[in-house]
Amino acid sequence: MRILIVGGTGLISSELAAQAAEAGHDLTLVTRGRSAVADAPAGTHHIHVDATDAAALRDALHGMRLRRERFDAVVQFIAFRPEHVAADVETFAPLTDQYVLIATSAAYKTFDHLHPLTEDTEQENLFWEYARLKMECERVLRENAAGLSWTIVRPAHTYGPSKIPAFTANSSRPWTIVDRMRRGADIVVPGDGTSTWTLTHARDVSAGILGLLGNEAALGEAVHITSDEALTWTGIYAAIARAAGLTPEQLAAQTVHVPSEALIAARPREEGSIRGDKMHPAVYDTSKITRLVPGWSARTRFADGIAESIAWFEADPARQVVDDDANAMLDAVARIYRDALARVRAEVAPSGGA
């Protein structure tokens, strides 16, 4: 197949590019020409342009349009606003047989009970603008894509070589959580740590995407691509700690449980991703992707995948950058909650009974 990836050097898109190249597909990447995550596969064609600038992108693709060249699939990773998708419909309708929009499963409505999420689950997010904008991107595509066949992909919380997941204060500098663990700092775990969350390795998401390309059964469909392995936050931090070399006793001594509300108060800019996403249980029904792509499964268990992620950072000390602001915030919040717990033990426990 001839595949064009808008992106191609990010967490998921670099995995897709590598898998597509390994499978022998003719691959073109639209990027700005720089990435700290991954190099493009050998033999890849490159278009260097800001893909959010519709006019610049069309100029870059002008020769292909004149020659009436077509791609079997275009995969759009970096459309975050509905106007980008509206422009894409015009840009790519003459150029591709399948336009694949990467959206997000954070758009699903949350529930106060166990509710395995399906692609038919209502979309609603009252707190996170990112998720609402992605919902609007989907709507614009559905309503305006006359003459353009499309597929929508909704990844959930994805990690990989360059990404070590944590509940908060770890996104921009993912080594922060490992650094805290190894130097004996407090590890802030949300709530009681018992809420269930799904993490999926980028190569598993990408394998699912690749199976949807050129797949007629996937046209006009939205599908999430996630693992079936749902862990508690306690389990997630335990797996990271094991891969970082901590014993269970060390992690237990360093762990401080803090309510999401306090973390939002300490880190207001992350309210959307906490209140609108990670503080709610997330378990997914993956029957649709397994039906559309026979033989696909999320093969990477988190314990194995996170060990690979840590090894990626260890391979180059320049990658091991920590977030000083996040560290200061986590230290302060943990200190407050340790002090509060000590006060409860000292002041309340004697009068409240053994």
Residue frames relative to the residue before (quaternion, step in Angstrom):
aa qw qx qy qz dx dy dz
M 1.0000 0.0000 0.0000 0.0000 0.00 0.00 0.00
R 0.3504 -0.6578 0.6130 0.2621 3.52 -1.32 0.42
I 0.0246 -0.8177 0.5717 -0.0626 3.55 -0.55 1.23
L 0.1123 -0.7569 0.6399 0.0710 3.54 -1.03 0.85
I 0.1218 -0.7822 0.6093 0.0461 3.57 -0.83 1.03
V 0.2290 -0.7359 0.6229 0.1342 3.54 -0.77 1.07
G 0.6463 0.3185 -0.3009 0.6248 3.51 -0.05 1.41
G 0.2238 0.8448 -0.4788 0.0832 3.57 -0.57 -1.10
T 0.7628 0.2875 -0.2001 0.5435 3.59 1.22 -0.17
G 0.4906 0.6424 -0.4399 0.3914 3.59 1.22 0.43
L 0.7947 -0.3269 0.2115 0.4656 3.55 -1.33 -0.11
I 0.7737 0.3025 -0.1702 0.5300 3.59 0.68 -1.09
S 0.6802 0.5245 -0.3137 0.4048 3.57 0.83 -0.95
S 0.6263 0.5246 -0.3575 0.4524 3.63 1.04 -0.60
E 0.6242 0.5168 -0.3351 0.4807 3.58 1.10 -0.67
L 0.6393 0.5163 -0.3251 0.4680 3.58 0.99 -0.82
A 0.6470 0.5186 -0.3229 0.4563 3.58 0.93 -0.88
A 0.6641 0.5052 -0.3109 0.4552 3.58 0.90 -0.89
Q 0.6857 0.4798 -0.2923 0.4629 3.58 0.90 -0.89
A 0.6432 0.5167 -0.3265 0.4612 3.58 1.01 -0.78
A 0.6584 0.5009 -0.3092 0.4691 3.58 0.96 -0.84
E 0.6493 0.5198 -0.3181 0.4549 3.58 0.95 -0.87
A 0.6801 0.4813 -0.2828 0.4751 3.59 1.11 -0.72
G 0.5676 -0.6484 0.3603 0.3572 3.59 1.28 0.02
H 0.4217 0.7050 -0.4754 0.3149 3.60 1.18 0.31
D 0.4750 -0.6266 0.5385 0.3030 3.54 -1.27 0.53
L 0.0593 -0.8636 0.4976 -0.0561 3.54 -0.28 1.32
T 0.0519 -0.7631 0.6441 0.0135 3.53 -1.04 0.95
L 0.1566 -0.7853 0.5944 0.0746 3.57 -0.94 0.93
V 0.1924 -0.7296 0.6441 0.1256 3.52 -1.10 0.83
T 0.1801 0.7826 -0.5682 0.1796 3.57 -0.42 1.24
R 0.5475 -0.5780 0.4761 0.3734 3.53 -1.35 0.03
G 0.5886 -0.6405 0.3353 0.3617 3.55 1.29 0.11
R 0.7451 0.3019 -0.2208 0.5522 3.58 1.19 0.32
S 0.1293 0.7777 -0.6072 0.0987 3.55 -1.12 0.73
A 0.2949 -0.7426 0.5743 0.1785 3.55 -1.07 0.81
V 0.5916 0.6113 -0.3476 0.3945 3.58 1.28 -0.12
A 0.8005 -0.1674 0.1718 0.5492 3.58 0.68 -1.05
D 0.4380 -0.6515 0.5485 0.2879 3.53 -1.26 0.53
A 0.5452 -0.6022 0.4659 0.3509 3.56 -1.17 0.55
P 0.5677 -0.5997 0.4281 0.3672 3.62 -1.05 0.63
A 0.5915 -0.5670 0.4387 0.3691 3.54 -1.17 0.59
G 0.7926 0.3112 -0.2354 0.4685 3.55 -1.08 0.75
T 0.4967 0.6615 -0.4250 0.3676 3.57 1.27 0.05
H 0.3838 -0.6784 0.5725 0.2544 3.56 -1.13 0.69
H 0.1837 -0.8087 0.5541 0.0720 3.56 -1.03 0.79
I 0.0533 -0.7252 0.6842 0.0565 3.50 -1.22 0.72
H 0.1434 -0.8083 0.5685 0.0546 3.58 -0.50 1.17
V 0.3345 0.7074 -0.5423 0.3061 3.54 -0.38 1.29
D 0.4932 -0.5974 0.5278 0.3482 3.56 -1.25 0.39
A 0.2828 -0.8163 0.4818 0.1468 3.58 -0.20 1.29
T 0.5972 0.5423 -0.3834 0.4497 3.61 1.21 -0.14
D 0.6089 0.4878 -0.3449 0.5218 3.58 1.32 -0.07
A 0.3194 -0.8028 0.4675 0.1868 3.57 -0.06 1.32
A 0.6544 0.5167 -0.3254 0.4460 3.59 0.92 -0.84
A 0.6688 0.4907 -0.3051 0.4677 3.59 0.91 -0.88
L 0.6444 0.5181 -0.3248 0.4591 3.58 0.98 -0.79
R 0.6627 0.4950 -0.3144 0.4657 3.58 0.92 -0.83
D 0.6143 0.5316 -0.3512 0.4656 3.58 1.03 -0.70
A 0.6695 0.5079 -0.3000 0.4515 3.58 0.96 -0.88
L 0.7236 0.4116 -0.2247 0.5064 3.57 1.13 -0.67
H 0.3696 0.7895 -0.4475 0.1996 3.58 1.31 -0.11
G 0.6670 0.5154 -0.3168 0.4349 3.57 0.88 -0.90
M 0.6381 0.5244 -0.3233 0.4619 3.56 1.01 -0.76
R 0.6387 0.5235 -0.3253 0.4606 3.54 1.00 -0.82
L 0.6550 0.5125 -0.3151 0.4572 3.59 0.95 -0.87
R 0.7203 0.4204 -0.2448 0.4944 3.58 1.00 -0.83
R 0.3692 -0.7569 0.4546 0.2901 3.56 1.34 -0.03
E 0.2521 0.7543 -0.5499 0.2549 3.53 1.01 0.88
R 0.1397 -0.8007 0.5801 0.0539 3.54 -1.09 0.74
F 0.3148 -0.7004 0.6073 0.2037 3.49 -1.31 0.53
D 0.5003 -0.6301 0.4942 0.3294 3.55 -1.08 0.64
A 0.7989 -0.0358 0.0339 0.5995 3.57 1.12 -0.64
V 0.1414 -0.7252 0.6673 0.0938 3.52 -1.24 0.71
V 0.1193 -0.7915 0.5977 0.0447 3.59 -0.78 1.04
Q 0.1655 -0.8206 0.5461 0.0323 3.54 -0.52 1.26
F 0.1251 -0.8296 0.5437 0.0223 3.57 -0.40 1.30
I 0.7988 0.3734 -0.1579 0.4445 3.60 0.99 -0.71
A 0.4320 0.6456 -0.5030 0.3789 3.60 1.10 0.62
F 0.0163 -0.8404 0.5397 -0.0468 3.57 -0.29 1.28
R 0.7386 0.3209 -0.2042 0.5565 3.57 1.27 -0.10
P 0.6071 -0.6032 0.3674 0.3640 3.61 -1.01 0.72
E 0.6291 0.5385 -0.3586 0.4309 3.59 1.02 -0.64
H 0.5837 0.5584 -0.3758 0.4542 3.60 1.17 -0.50
V 0.6735 0.4854 -0.2977 0.4713 3.56 0.95 -0.87
A 0.6163 0.5403 -0.3485 0.4548 3.58 0.99 -0.76
A 0.6648 0.4831 -0.3021 0.4832 3.57 0.98 -0.81
D 0.6204 0.5582 -0.3374 0.4356 3.58 1.05 -0.75
V 0.5980 0.5707 -0.3680 0.4256 3.57 1.00 -0.79
E 0.6886 0.4610 -0.2747 0.4877 3.57 0.91 -0.89
T 0.6694 0.5261 -0.3029 0.4282 3.57 0.94 -0.91
F 0.8243 0.3260 -0.1284 0.4446 3.55 0.72 -1.09
A 0.4515 0.6985 -0.4613 0.3089 3.63 1.14 -0.25
P 0.7269 0.4057 -0.2800 0.4782 3.65 0.88 -0.72
L 0.7237 0.5057 -0.2170 0.4165 3.58 1.23 -0.37
T 0.8227 0.2199 -0.0948 0.5155 3.61 1.10 -0.36
D 0.4350 -0.6785 0.5333 0.2567 3.50 -1.30 0.49
Q 0.7948 0.0987 -0.0517 0.5966 3.60 1.24 -0.29
Y 0.1304 -0.7684 0.6251 0.0420 3.54 -0.77 1.13
V 0.1180 -0.8046 0.5816 0.0221 3.58 -0.66 1.16
L 0.1620 -0.7906 0.5877 0.0565 3.54 -0.59 1.20
I 0.2592 -0.7379 0.6020 0.1609 3.57 -0.83 1.00
A 0.0751 -0.8055 0.5876 -0.0171 3.55 -0.47 1.27
T 0.4417 -0.6916 0.4851 0.3022 3.63 -0.92 -0.78
S 0.4402 -0.6784 0.5225 0.2702 3.55 -1.12 0.69
A 0.4846 0.6512 -0.4412 0.3825 3.61 1.26 -0.06
A 0.5718 0.6037 -0.3771 0.4079 3.57 1.25 -0.20
Y 0.5360 0.6364 -0.4182 0.3644 3.61 1.17 -0.29
K 0.5453 -0.5968 0.4866 0.3312 3.53 -1.17 0.67
T 0.3500 -0.7242 0.5535 0.2162 3.57 -1.13 0.68
F 0.2572 -0.7798 0.5623 0.0982 3.55 -1.23 0.59
D 0.4408 -0.6880 0.5127 0.2636 3.55 -1.26 0.46
H 0.7154 0.3088 -0.2355 0.5808 3.57 1.24 0.45
L 0.6578 -0.4916 0.3685 0.4356 3.57 -1.24 0.26
H 0.1165 0.7915 -0.5816 0.1473 3.55 -0.61 1.15
P 0.2627 -0.7679 0.5602 0.1659 3.61 -0.15 1.20
L 0.3655 -0.7670 0.4935 0.1860 3.56 -0.68 1.13
T 0.0968 -0.7642 0.6358 0.0485 3.54 -1.02 0.91
E 0.6723 -0.4970 0.3581 0.4156 3.54 -1.27 0.19
D 0.6582 0.4929 -0.3097 0.4773 3.60 1.24 -0.31
T 0.4130 0.6985 -0.4807 0.3324 3.59 1.25 0.03
E 0.5496 -0.6278 0.4398 0.3321 3.57 -0.95 0.89
Q 0.3274 -0.7281 0.5688 0.1978 3.54 -1.12 0.73
E 0.2601 0.7311 -0.5935 0.2134 3.55 -0.84 1.07
N 0.1323 0.7633 -0.6265 0.0858 3.55 -0.89 0.93
L 0.2348 -0.8278 0.5015 0.0897 3.54 -0.32 1.30
F 0.7695 0.4259 -0.1739 0.4430 3.57 1.17 -0.45
W 0.7705 0.3548 -0.1761 0.4995 3.59 1.09 -0.61
E 0.3769 -0.7520 0.5001 0.2058 3.56 -0.48 1.22
Y 0.5886 0.5830 -0.3708 0.4197 3.59 1.00 -0.77
A 0.6897 0.4711 -0.2846 0.4705 3.59 0.84 -0.97
R 0.6522 0.5121 -0.3262 0.4539 3.60 0.95 -0.82
L 0.6512 0.5073 -0.3230 0.4628 3.59 0.97 -0.76
K 0.6401 0.5081 -0.3274 0.4742 3.58 1.04 -0.72
M 0.5969 0.5411 -0.3534 0.4755 3.59 1.11 -0.64
E 0.6626 0.4958 -0.2987 0.4753 3.57 0.99 -0.86
C 0.5921 0.5550 -0.3628 0.4580 3.58 1.08 -0.64
E 0.6414 0.5127 -0.3164 0.4751 3.57 0.97 -0.86
R 0.6652 0.5158 -0.3131 0.4399 3.57 0.86 -0.97
V 0.6554 0.5138 -0.3134 0.4563 3.58 0.90 -0.91
L 0.6492 0.5133 -0.3246 0.4580 3.57 0.95 -0.81
R 0.6716 0.5040 -0.3075 0.4477 3.57 0.84 -0.93
E 0.7499 0.4448 -0.2198 0.4375 3.56 0.88 -0.98
N 0.7934 0.3464 -0.1539 0.4762 3.60 1.11 -0.56
A 0.5766 0.6555 -0.3545 0.3349 3.57 1.23 -0.20
A 0.1491 0.7877 -0.5786 0.1501 3.59 0.89 0.83
G 0.8150 0.1978 -0.1721 0.5168 3.56 -0.73 1.08
L 0.7036 0.3819 -0.2660 0.5369 3.60 1.26 0.01
S 0.2775 -0.7550 0.5722 0.1600 3.58 -0.57 1.13
W 0.0525 -0.8359 0.5452 -0.0352 3.56 -0.88 0.94
T 0.1100 -0.7249 0.6726 0.1001 3.49 -1.45 0.31
I 0.2100 -0.7623 0.5996 0.1239 3.59 -1.03 0.79
V 0.1201 -0.7790 0.6137 0.0452 3.57 -0.91 0.97
R 0.1212 -0.7969 0.5907 0.0359 3.58 -0.88 1.00
P 0.1371 -0.7770 0.6096 0.0764 3.61 -0.19 1.19
A 0.3270 -0.6845 0.6020 0.2491 3.55 -1.29 0.34
H 0.7865 -0.2519 0.2018 0.5266 3.61 -1.14 -0.56
T 0.0562 -0.8322 0.5499 -0.0433 3.54 -0.39 1.31
Y 0.0671 -0.7779 0.6239 0.0334 3.56 -1.05 0.78
G 0.0473 0.8011 -0.5954 0.0400 3.56 -1.26 0.14
P 0.8267 -0.2383 0.1300 0.4928 3.59 -1.20 -0.30
S 0.7853 0.3286 -0.1685 0.4969 3.60 0.90 -0.85
K 0.7146 0.4252 -0.2212 0.5095 3.58 1.27 0.05
I 0.0509 -0.7617 0.6459 -0.0005 3.55 -0.79 1.12
P 0.2947 -0.8110 0.4745 0.1742 3.61 -0.34 1.16
A 0.0753 0.7446 -0.6629 0.0225 3.52 -1.24 0.62
F 0.6697 -0.5291 0.3335 0.4004 3.57 -1.23 0.32
T 0.8005 -0.0941 0.0953 0.5842 3.57 0.94 -0.84
A 0.8416 0.2708 -0.1706 0.4352 3.55 -1.40 0.29
N 0.6528 0.5117 -0.3202 0.4577 3.59 1.08 0.66
S 0.4770 0.7288 -0.4129 0.2661 3.56 1.26 -0.12
S 0.7497 0.4181 -0.2479 0.4491 3.60 0.71 -0.99
R 0.7787 0.1367 -0.0804 0.6070 3.59 1.15 -0.59
P 0.1807 -0.8709 0.4462 0.0988 3.58 0.36 1.27
W 0.5742 0.5965 -0.3935 0.3995 3.61 1.17 -0.35
T 0.4611 0.7244 -0.4302 0.2784 3.59 1.23 -0.41
I 0.6887 0.4917 -0.3049 0.4371 3.60 0.80 -0.94
V 0.6552 0.4948 -0.3210 0.4722 3.62 0.97 -0.78
D 0.6236 0.5371 -0.3318 0.4610 3.56 0.99 -0.81
R 0.6537 0.5051 -0.3179 0.4652 3.60 0.93 -0.86
M 0.6507 0.5229 -0.3217 0.4468 3.57 0.91 -0.86
R 0.7358 0.4630 -0.2505 0.4260 3.56 0.78 -1.04
R 0.7277 0.3940 -0.2617 0.4967 3.60 1.09 -0.48
G 0.5987 -0.6376 0.3360 0.3496 3.58 1.26 0.37
A 0.3949 0.7178 -0.4857 0.3047 3.61 1.20 0.35
D 0.6321 -0.5225 0.4040 0.4052 3.55 -1.27 0.34
I 0.2284 -0.7440 0.6159 0.1223 3.54 -1.11 0.83
V 0.2286 -0.7992 0.5469 0.0996 3.56 -0.47 1.24
V 0.0771 -0.7917 0.6059 -0.0145 3.55 -0.60 1.25
P 0.4692 -0.7212 0.4252 0.2808 3.62 -0.76 0.96
G 0.8543 0.0863 -0.0826 0.5059 3.54 -1.08 0.84
D 0.7409 -0.3024 0.2762 0.5322 3.54 -0.88 -1.00
G 0.5215 -0.6564 0.4002 0.3702 3.57 1.28 -0.04
T 0.5941 0.6231 -0.3404 0.3781 3.58 1.27 0.04
S 0.4724 0.6545 -0.4596 0.3705 3.61 1.22 -0.02
T 0.3943 -0.7525 0.4903 0.1947 3.57 -0.97 0.91
W 0.0217 -0.8086 0.5857 -0.0521 3.55 -0.89 0.97
T 0.2852 -0.7669 0.5561 0.1457 3.56 -1.11 0.73
L 0.0688 -0.7768 0.6259 0.0012 3.53 -0.87 1.05
T 0.0977 -0.8064 0.5831 0.0104 3.57 -0.94 0.93
H 0.4365 -0.6927 0.5052 0.2726 3.57 -0.91 0.89
A 0.5901 -0.6178 0.3949 0.3379 3.56 -1.02 0.85
R 0.6532 0.5145 -0.3512 0.4304 3.62 0.95 -0.67
D 0.6285 0.5148 -0.3464 0.4690 3.61 1.13 -0.53
V 0.6156 0.5188 -0.3415 0.4850 3.57 1.05 -0.75
S 0.6869 0.4994 -0.2876 0.4428 3.57 0.86 -0.96
A 0.6190 0.5327 -0.3473 0.4609 3.59 1.03 -0.70
G 0.6427 0.5105 -0.3198 0.4735 3.57 1.05 -0.72
I 0.6366 0.5179 -0.3284 0.4676 3.58 0.97 -0.84
L 0.6566 0.5183 -0.3223 0.4431 3.58 0.85 -0.94
G 0.6612 0.5132 -0.3045 0.4546 3.58 1.04 -0.74
L 0.6477 0.5120 -0.3162 0.4673 3.58 1.24 -0.39
L 0.5910 0.5967 -0.3694 0.3977 3.59 1.18 -0.47
G 0.8182 0.1453 -0.1557 0.5341 3.54 -0.82 1.03
N 0.5227 0.6353 -0.3861 0.4172 3.54 1.32 0.25
E 0.3423 -0.7829 0.4787 0.2021 3.60 -0.23 1.23
A 0.6224 0.5587 -0.3434 0.4273 3.58 1.08 -0.66
A 0.6635 0.5154 -0.2965 0.4541 3.58 1.22 -0.43
L 0.5141 0.6580 -0.4243 0.3503 3.60 1.21 -0.24
G 0.8157 0.1906 -0.1796 0.5157 3.55 -0.91 0.99
E 0.6182 0.5521 -0.3323 0.4501 3.59 1.26 0.24
A 0.2300 -0.7019 0.6495 0.1805 3.54 -1.32 0.50
V 0.0271 0.8106 -0.5809 0.0695 3.56 -0.88 0.92
H 0.2438 -0.7354 0.6011 0.1960 3.57 -0.98 0.77
I 0.2100 -0.7567 0.6118 0.0948 3.52 -1.20 0.71
T 0.2215 0.7839 -0.5367 0.2201 3.54 -0.22 1.30
S 0.5880 -0.5465 0.4602 0.3793 3.51 -1.34 0.20
D 0.4218 -0.6525 0.5577 0.2919 3.54 -1.35 0.24
E 0.5638 0.6040 -0.3733 0.4218 3.58 1.32 -0.04
A 0.0260 -0.8004 0.5981 -0.0301 3.57 -0.31 1.27
L 0.0968 -0.8098 0.5787 -0.0015 3.55 -0.66 1.19
T 0.4650 -0.5963 0.5453 0.3617 3.55 -1.24 0.32
W 0.6200 -0.5235 0.4054 0.4210 3.57 -1.24 0.29
T 0.5773 0.5542 -0.3778 0.4658 3.59 1.11 -0.56
G 0.6709 0.4973 -0.2904 0.4672 3.59 0.95 -0.87
I 0.6280 0.5366 -0.3338 0.4541 3.57 1.04 -0.77
Y 0.7008 0.4521 -0.2785 0.4764 3.58 0.82 -0.97
A 0.6125 0.5440 -0.3534 0.4516 3.59 1.08 -0.63
A 0.6558 0.5049 -0.3149 0.4646 3.59 0.99 -0.80
I 0.6340 0.5090 -0.3302 0.4796 3.58 1.00 -0.78
A 0.6621 0.5179 -0.3082 0.4454 3.56 0.91 -0.94
R 0.6369 0.5183 -0.3361 0.4613 3.61 0.94 -0.83
A 0.6820 0.4825 -0.2919 0.4657 3.57 0.90 -0.92
A 0.6716 0.4832 -0.2869 0.4830 3.59 1.17 -0.58
G 0.5933 -0.6252 0.3352 0.3804 3.59 1.30 -0.03
L 0.4849 0.6622 -0.4452 0.3579 3.61 1.21 0.23
T 0.4165 -0.6516 0.5633 0.2909 3.52 -1.24 0.46
P 0.6373 -0.5111 0.3855 0.4289 3.62 -1.17 0.32
E 0.6342 0.5351 -0.3355 0.4460 3.59 1.04 -0.71
Q 0.6395 0.5153 -0.3290 0.4660 3.58 1.00 -0.76
L 0.6649 0.4957 -0.3118 0.4637 3.58 0.90 -0.90
A 0.6411 0.5273 -0.3335 0.4470 3.60 0.91 -0.84
A 0.6732 0.4968 -0.3019 0.4570 3.58 0.94 -0.85
Q 0.7187 0.4494 -0.2479 0.4692 3.59 1.06 -0.69
T 0.5963 0.6200 -0.3573 0.3639 3.62 1.16 -0.46
V 0.0287 -0.7521 0.6585 -0.0012 3.53 -1.08 0.91
H 0.2581 -0.7711 0.5627 0.1485 3.59 -0.75 1.02
V 0.0220 -0.8094 0.5830 -0.0677 3.55 -0.74 1.14
P 0.4758 -0.6798 0.4660 0.3071 3.64 -0.83 0.88
S 0.6157 -0.5549 0.4141 0.3762 3.55 -1.17 0.61
E 0.6121 0.5778 -0.3526 0.4089 3.59 1.00 -0.81
A 0.6615 0.4954 -0.3055 0.4728 3.58 1.01 -0.80
L 0.6528 0.5107 -0.3182 0.4602 3.58 1.00 -0.76
I 0.6156 0.5193 -0.3385 0.4867 3.57 1.12 -0.63
A 0.6433 0.5185 -0.3211 0.4629 3.58 0.97 -0.83
A 0.7068 0.4541 -0.2594 0.4764 3.57 1.03 -0.79
R 0.7851 0.1913 -0.0713 0.5848 3.58 1.16 -0.62
P 0.1025 -0.8639 0.4869 0.0782 3.64 0.65 1.07
R 0.6407 0.5519 -0.3449 0.4074 3.60 0.99 -0.70
E 0.6888 0.4464 -0.2870 0.4939 3.60 1.23 -0.28
E 0.3128 0.7732 -0.5050 0.2220 3.59 1.21 0.28
G 0.6443 0.5451 -0.3372 0.4171 3.58 0.90 -0.86
S 0.7298 0.4311 -0.2559 0.4649 3.57 0.78 -0.99
I 0.6596 0.4722 -0.3192 0.4900 3.62 1.17 -0.45
R 0.7632 0.3681 -0.2158 0.4852 3.58 0.55 -1.15
G 0.7315 0.4226 -0.2345 0.4810 3.56 1.09 -0.65
D 0.8027 0.2242 -0.1165 0.5402 3.58 1.20 -0.03
K 0.8599 0.2898 -0.1686 0.3849 3.57 -0.14 -1.33
M 0.6352 0.5385 -0.3664 0.4151 3.64 1.04 -0.39
H 0.6550 0.4854 -0.3040 0.4929 3.59 1.30 -0.12
P 0.5392 -0.6062 0.4562 0.3655 3.63 -1.02 0.65
A 0.0566 -0.7944 0.6047 0.0135 3.57 -1.06 0.76
V 0.1250 0.7554 -0.6243 0.1548 3.54 -0.51 1.30
Y 0.1903 -0.8369 0.5112 0.0455 3.57 -0.74 1.05
D 0.3535 -0.6643 0.6188 0.2257 3.50 -1.24 0.70
T 0.1321 -0.8386 0.5269 0.0399 3.61 -0.44 1.19
S 0.3185 0.7871 -0.4881 0.2020 3.58 1.19 0.34
K 0.6330 0.5501 -0.3572 0.4113 3.62 1.02 -0.62
I 0.6826 0.4605 -0.3094 0.4757 3.61 0.83 -0.86
T 0.6586 0.4932 -0.3324 0.4609 3.62 0.97 -0.67
R 0.6266 0.5085 -0.3421 0.4815 3.59 1.16 -0.47
L 0.6971 0.4739 -0.2755 0.4622 3.59 0.92 -0.91
V 0.7797 0.1897 -0.0941 0.5893 3.59 1.09 -0.72
P 0.2047 -0.8129 0.5329 0.1157 3.61 0.19 1.24
G 0.7764 0.3130 -0.2549 0.4840 3.52 -0.93 0.95
W 0.5668 0.5886 -0.4030 0.4122 3.58 1.22 -0.25
S 0.1727 0.7321 -0.6561 0.0610 3.52 -1.24 0.61
A 0.5023 -0.5981 0.5123 0.3571 3.54 -1.25 0.38
R 0.1642 -0.8615 0.4778 0.0495 3.56 -0.06 1.32
T 0.6682 0.5241 -0.3003 0.4343 3.59 1.16 -0.50
R 0.2666 -0.7450 0.5907 0.1580 3.57 -0.59 1.12
F 0.6099 -0.6057 0.3592 0.3636 3.54 -1.01 0.81
A 0.6172 0.5619 -0.3567 0.4196 3.60 0.94 -0.78
D 0.6899 0.4548 -0.2762 0.4909 3.59 1.03 -0.77
G 0.6800 0.5140 -0.2962 0.4310 3.56 0.88 -0.94
I 0.6789 0.4837 -0.3125 0.4556 3.59 0.93 -0.82
A 0.5843 0.5519 -0.3723 0.4641 3.59 1.14 -0.52
E 0.6331 0.5143 -0.3228 0.4801 3.59 1.05 -0.73
S 0.6377 0.5348 -0.3317 0.4442 3.58 0.96 -0.83
I 0.6658 0.4931 -0.3038 0.4704 3.57 0.88 -0.93
A 0.6371 0.5256 -0.3273 0.4591 3.59 1.00 -0.80
W 0.6074 0.5520 -0.3515 0.4503 3.62 1.06 -0.71
F 0.6792 0.4701 -0.2911 0.4827 3.58 0.92 -0.84
E 0.6608 0.5184 -0.3111 0.4448 3.58 0.99 -0.80
A 0.5955 0.6022 -0.3578 0.3934 3.59 1.16 -0.55
D 0.7916 0.1252 -0.0602 0.5951 3.60 1.21 -0.42
P 0.3807 -0.7573 0.4807 0.2248 3.61 -0.34 1.18
A 0.5792 0.5948 -0.3815 0.4065 3.61 1.14 -0.51
R 0.6293 0.5362 -0.3344 0.4523 3.59 1.20 -0.42
Q 0.6454 0.5729 -0.3034 0.4040 3.57 1.20 -0.52
V 0.2077 0.7862 -0.5407 0.2152 3.55 0.71 1.14
V 0.1978 -0.7885 0.5736 0.1006 3.58 -0.92 0.89
D 0.4480 -0.6790 0.5283 0.2431 3.52 -1.28 0.57
D 0.3077 -0.7904 0.5014 0.1708 3.59 -0.25 1.26
D 0.6399 0.5202 -0.3317 0.4581 3.60 0.99 -0.76
A 0.6506 0.5045 -0.3137 0.4730 3.57 0.97 -0.84
N 0.6347 0.5318 -0.3312 0.4523 3.57 0.98 -0.81
A 0.6589 0.5062 -0.3141 0.4593 3.57 0.90 -0.88
M 0.6550 0.5089 -0.3113 0.4637 3.57 0.97 -0.84
L 0.6817 0.4845 -0.2941 0.4627 3.59 0.84 -0.94
D 0.6227 0.5310 -0.3400 0.4633 3.59 1.02 -0.75
A 0.6826 0.4961 -0.2922 0.4501 3.58 0.89 -0.94
V 0.6718 0.4914 -0.3044 0.4632 3.58 0.88 -0.92
A 0.6586 0.5062 -0.3150 0.4591 3.59 0.90 -0.87
R 0.6412 0.5246 -0.3269 0.4548 3.59 0.98 -0.82
I 0.6392 0.5287 -0.3228 0.4557 3.59 0.95 -0.86
Y 0.7225 0.4414 -0.2622 0.4631 3.58 0.85 -0.94
R 0.6068 0.5141 -0.3677 0.4820 3.61 1.07 -0.52
D 0.6470 0.5107 -0.3192 0.4676 3.59 0.97 -0.81
A 0.6544 0.5149 -0.3161 0.4547 3.57 0.95 -0.88
L 0.6522 0.5092 -0.3167 0.4637 3.58 0.96 -0.83
A 0.6377 0.5183 -0.3258 0.4674 3.58 1.02 -0.77
R 0.6428 0.5168 -0.3242 0.4632 3.59 1.02 -0.75
V 0.6235 0.5289 -0.3406 0.4642 3.59 1.00 -0.78
R 0.6660 0.4983 -0.3089 0.4613 3.58 0.89 -0.90
A 0.7171 0.4663 -0.2588 0.4487 3.56 0.94 -0.90
E 0.8008 0.3528 -0.1482 0.4607 3.57 0.90 -0.96
V 0.7642 0.3727 -0.1921 0.4902 3.57 1.05 -0.71
A 0.6420 0.5698 -0.3380 0.3858 3.57 0.85 -0.91
P 0.6566 0.5149 -0.3531 0.4232 3.67 0.83 -0.78
S 0.7379 0.3935 -0.2344 0.4958 3.58 0.99 -0.74
G 0.6827 0.5057 -0.2823 0.4456 3.56 1.22 -0.46
G 0.6225 -0.5448 0.3500 0.4395 3.57 1.23 0.03
A 0.6402 -0.5432 0.3943 0.3736 3.53 -1.29 0.38
